[in-house]
Structure formats: C-alpha cells, structure tokens
Amino acid sequence: MALNLFHKNIIYLKGVGPAKADLLRKELDIRTIGDLVNFFPHRYIDRTQFYKVKDLQDTKAEVQLIGKITGIHTVDQKRGSRLVAKFEDESGSLELIWFRGAKWIKQSLKTNTTYVIFGRVNLFNNTFTMPHPEMELLSDYKKSLQSALQPVYSSTENLAKKGISNRVMQKMMQQLFLEYKDRFDETLSKELMDQHHLISKSNALFQVHFPESQELLAKGQKRLIFEELFYIQLQLVRNNLIRKKKIKGYAFEKVGDLFNEFYTKYLPFSLTNAQKKVLKEIRIDVGSVAQMNRLLQGDVGSGKTIVAVLSALIALDNGYQVALMAPTEILANQHFNAISNLLSEMPIMIRLLTGSSKTKARREIHENLENGQLNILIGTHALLEDKVKFKNLGLVIIDEQHRFGVAQRARMWKKNKLPPHILVMTATPIPRTLAMSVYGDLDISVIDELPPGRKQIKTALRYDKDRLSVFKFMKEEIAKGRQIYIVYPLIEESDAFDYKDLMDGYESISREFPKPNYQVSIVHGKMKPADKDYEMQQFATGKTQILVATTVIEVGVDVPNASVMIIESAEKFGLSQLHQLRGRVGRGADQSFCILMASYKLSTQAKVRLQTMVETTDGFVIAEVDLKLRGPGNIMGTQQSGVLNLKIADIIKDTAILKMARYAAKDILTDDPNLALLKNKNILQAYQEIERKTGAWANIS
C-alpha cells in the first residue's frame, strides 16, 4: 500500500463513518487504513462444513447451516421480549433466538429467503436453538470474499454493546480489500523473499484475513511474522554497526602493571574458562577506538564481580577512571566492600557515593574525582548528579541495568568529551530469544559456568504438614554453625495481610527457637533504614542465626555462612524472584539448601514454577520457562514491554523465524550498510518509514 494510503484516516473507508471511526480509535487504537489491515485475527473458525438440522448433536459446538426462515414471533418475558424465528432445511427445523435488539432484527429478517447461518447450538426441550446467530443471505455469501477459515478478531465489551460484532469487523476488512487489495507496497527485496520462500506482502495480508486454505494461511503468517521481526533486527543490528563506526571511545592500548600485579598476586581463585572468554571479549572491545556497549549475563554466584574488577584495572592501567552504578544502596555497599577487599593491597583509591553520603565525604569525593586522584567511584543514582564530575571517565559498569531508565544511563555519557565504555551486568538470565529482541544492539557475553568448589544448591518442596521436620532440619544446620534465611512474600509494602503473615511467622520462629540458645533477626520495608541496617549487620556478622525477612533481601546480601533459604508461600513468587532468592545461599563451600514452603491448593502455573525450581538450578533454563509462562512484556517489566508490542509475531513460538530474521538483517547490512543498493530499495523505504513512525527501538538499550 502506498505510504500515503497507509496513513489515510479510517473514516474514509466506505461504511465506517465518524461514530464507528471514533469507537475503533478509542477501543482498539485503530486510526488509519494501515492500523486496520495490521489488526490481525487471533484465531480462525473452520467454515468449510455445512450441517443438516438432522445431523446436529448436543455438543455446544459452533455449526453452519443453509436454510430458510419460515416464521417469526415475539415472546414476552419479565424484562422486555425475545424474538424467535423458525429456521428450516430439507431435514428439519430449529429455533433462532434474539434476546436483544428484537425490534431492529425483526425488521431486517426475510422469510422464505435462503440464508447461511452460523452459531452455537443448544438443546432445549428436545428442540435445537441457536441464540444470536451470524446470518447472511446466500446471495451475499456467494458474492463476498469468502474463505474456508473464518477470522475471529479481538473485541471489547464496548464494541459488542455498540453492535460492532466480529461479522462487522469482517465486513470492514472485506471493504478494505475490495478498495485497496492491489495497492500494498512490497517491503522486502525479491532476493530476500526468494531466499526464505516468502509470499508477497499483498498476498500475505489477504491470506491472513481471508485464508483460502490452512497452507496459504501458514504462508501468509510466516511472511508477516518474518517481516515484523526482520525490521526490529535490522534497526538493532544497524544501530550497533553505526555506534561502532561513528561513536568513538577511548582505546585502552595496554594491559599494564595494576592488572598484572593483581592477576598474579591477589586473584583469590583461578578464573573459569567462561570468565576468561568474557574477559577476552571485553579486552578486544576496549582495545579499539569504538565505544564498547556490552551486556554481561551471569547467573547468581557465577563471578561477574571479578570480571568487572579486572576490566576496571585495564581502564586504570590506561590512565582512566571507573564508575560502578548499582540500583540500591544495599547493592552499592556490597560492591564497595567486595571490591575494596579485593584491591586492599593495591595503590587504588575507591570511594562510595550514595544518597546517605555525608556532605563532608561528598565534598572530598567531588574534589578527588576532578583532580584524578579517585580511581573507582561506586554508587547509586547519586553518580548521575551534575555535581559529580570526573577528570577522565573511561569505563562505566552498570549492575542490573533494567532498573535504570534510558535517560538516566545517557547522563553518564555526558560526563566526558568522549563516551566511556559501557559494561552492563545482570544476574537475571535473559533467554536468547528475548536477548536478541530487546538487547539486540548490545554485544552479549555470558558466564555460563560456576566457579570450582561451588556445590549445587539442593531444592525441596514442602507443605504445612512438613513444618516440624523443617524445624528439626534447621536446628541441625544451626548446630553445625550455619545460618538461615526465612523469606515471606510482600506484594505491597502497605499490604496488611502480608505484614501480618511476616509478624506471625517471626513469633512462631521465636517460640520454636527461643533465646538464649538462638538469636533471630527481622527485616522488612516498614523499618527505619538504621534499624534495618543494624539487623542485617547482626546476621552478616553471625550474631543472629536466623533472619526472618521480606524480599528486601532479594539482592545485595552476601553471607557465605548462610546455607539454608526457606521461602514461605513460595507459590506467590515469580520464577525469577525464587531463583534470585535461592542465590542468596550457596556462596560458601558448604552444601546449601532451598526449601519452598507452599499450600496444597496450587494453580497449574504455580506447580510448574515450583517443580522447575526443584528440578534445575540453571538460570537460563528457568528464564526460558518463565518466558513461556509470563510472556516477554512481563519479563522485561513495563518500561520495555512496549518495545515488544508485536502485531503478529510471538518471540516464544517464533524463535526459528526470529533467528532467520536476525541472520538476514546481518547479511544485508554487512553487504550494504546504508541500504543504498537498488535491490534493497523496498527495505530502505520501509525501514525509514518504521523509524520515522516509532523511533522506539533505537532506545532499547
């Protein structure tokens, strides 16, 4: 469809008019001809078979019949009246019933005229009835754009109330194709279509709305799914290539004394092969003048911090400063303590800057940053403040980047003449299909191997009847000198029910584990920060053996001596949250355990989640299951879900087409980076139009 036609207001389509156009805009966000043609059916009904009345069964199934209306009458009810029509074919009769709109429908019905009717049949008093059937005169049926598979479009309550039924949507689509069928512009090159056996855009759109067979419907869907995913990948891959060519960074030309001294003298353990591979990828990136923009994925406890430290030392060896930004004060403190301990023997100045930092400390930090004495600054959003000025910032490490908005991260760029290298870390494993779609313009590194000596955490599912045996097990572990987390769900900080659960749990634990033999701490969101920190410290230093808490401990608590994680009402947690909580244990050399306490009444999804946790500790397997259960929007959170507001593709089901689309985008851009070749003319036009219309994909990372 020529682009100006694509943007034509829906009001100009015959049979729509201002009222219908306004309703479609409000209910379905359909404003233009392009919006309507891209409003795809969500399922299809097989209309290939015509039934006879004598063959009907009491199955509540949807059926299609041909026959005539031989009589119409109205039946009074308590509220208003219902309209009943007798429908006959040569084998028998049934009743058609309307409970609403009786007056209007009665005027439109024609007796002794052949109709095609479709609807769900019920058996009532030995008579088959069909309430509110879809009806069409046989003469109109033969003239219309018919297909064996009837499309069913998504609707809303308001549309149904205003009479915009599925039949009305079909008629609108029919009118659209009668007016514009041969005016859809091709958006892919002939070469690409031939290579991947794709049908034309016009044919694909027609087959998806009016499929002539199952086979042609599948071909139409494949073509449109490929196109949608191809243009997302094209923009992501192109942004990556442009950034590498145009956005110049600092070249870290050497691996110097600081890196080598730490690596040979102070590295606390041998690196895994996965860590070495990732470090090599980072080293190649920062060694060139192109700015690094790399995502480092690693499961809980896989050793991302040591990779970050070694990357920071390369920056320091080349005379640059490093910033590490974390989403919470707890996590920033943890990074500061861990990195300060690792580099305690090295001549490196490291400071912490958070919202809690005192004025005097801030002043010193600002001064030492600007004169270049301060080498590594670790902190929270406080690092983004305008007062925080670096002398020569060369590397920014961002932990759990999905918690920072695009605009916030961009502010780190502006603290320098040239943009610093960016290393983004996440302990939330992202399925490959989602990573390709959401982080497609970042280079991705994965640490998929745990450090040697780490024992796999044993996970078990237990119920209320098992509580006494769980208490017994806890006492045995405490007797060995271990510590225990007990976590309660807290959906809202103000949720009284959750708070009551937590306090009841704390009281029963305190009764079962009384002083002076046992010490129990409690941490939750309603506590003052100072009280929370005190209780955390008591547990971290081993003064209390049990920490009863809400999910406040999901990130940022590192107690190697804690060997048991008990998650109460585990069915209330999402998979990724359960996995993160389990990752709080297993940080020492001892065998660790995770006990999922659940109620007997579990939904199917909850059973799948808990069973997955018992069966695997692999974060990537868990992330794949989570993606299938929740869908991409929910996994990424509201900030990113809009990016994957796909019209027809489904990145869970369409993984194979997604990979095909990504490789196709890479091949085309390698051969023709600016899409300047004549053979790519269609692709360039469609690409420019999408970029002009959305602009959103460019901001994903």
Secondary structure, DSSP 8 states (H G I E B T S, - for coil): --HHHHTSBGGGSTTTHHHHHHHHHHHH---BHHHHHT---SEEEE----B-GGG--SS--EEEEEEEEEEEEEEE-SSSEEEEEEEEETTEEEEEEESS-HHHHHHH--TTSEEEEEEE-EEETTEEEEES-EEEEHHHHHHS---SEEEE----HHHHHTT--HHHHHHHHHHHHHHHTT-----S-HHHHHHTT---HHHHHHHHHS-SSHHHHHHHHHHHHHHHHHHHHHHHHHHHHHHHHHSB--------HHHHHIIIII-SS---HHHHHHHHHHHHHHHSSB--EEEEEE-TTS-HHHHHHHHHHHHHHTT-EEEEE-SSHHHHHHHHHHHHHHTTTSS--EEEE-TT--HHHHHHHHHHHHTT---EEEESGGGGSTT---SSEEEEEEESGGGS-HHHHHHHHTTSSS--EEEEEESS---HHHHHHHSTTSEEEEE-S--TT----EEEEEEGGGHHHHHHHHHHHHHTT-EEEEE---SSTT-HHHHHHHHHHHHHHHHHS-TTT--EEEE-TTS-HHHHHHHHHHHHTTS-SEEEE-GGGSSS---TTEEEEEETTGGGS-HHHHHHHHTTS--SSS--EEEEEE-S---HHHHHHHHHHHH---HHHHHHHHHHHH-HHHHH-HHHHGGG--SS--TTTTHHHHHHHHHHHHHHHHH-TT--SGGGHHHHHHHHHHHHHT--GGG--
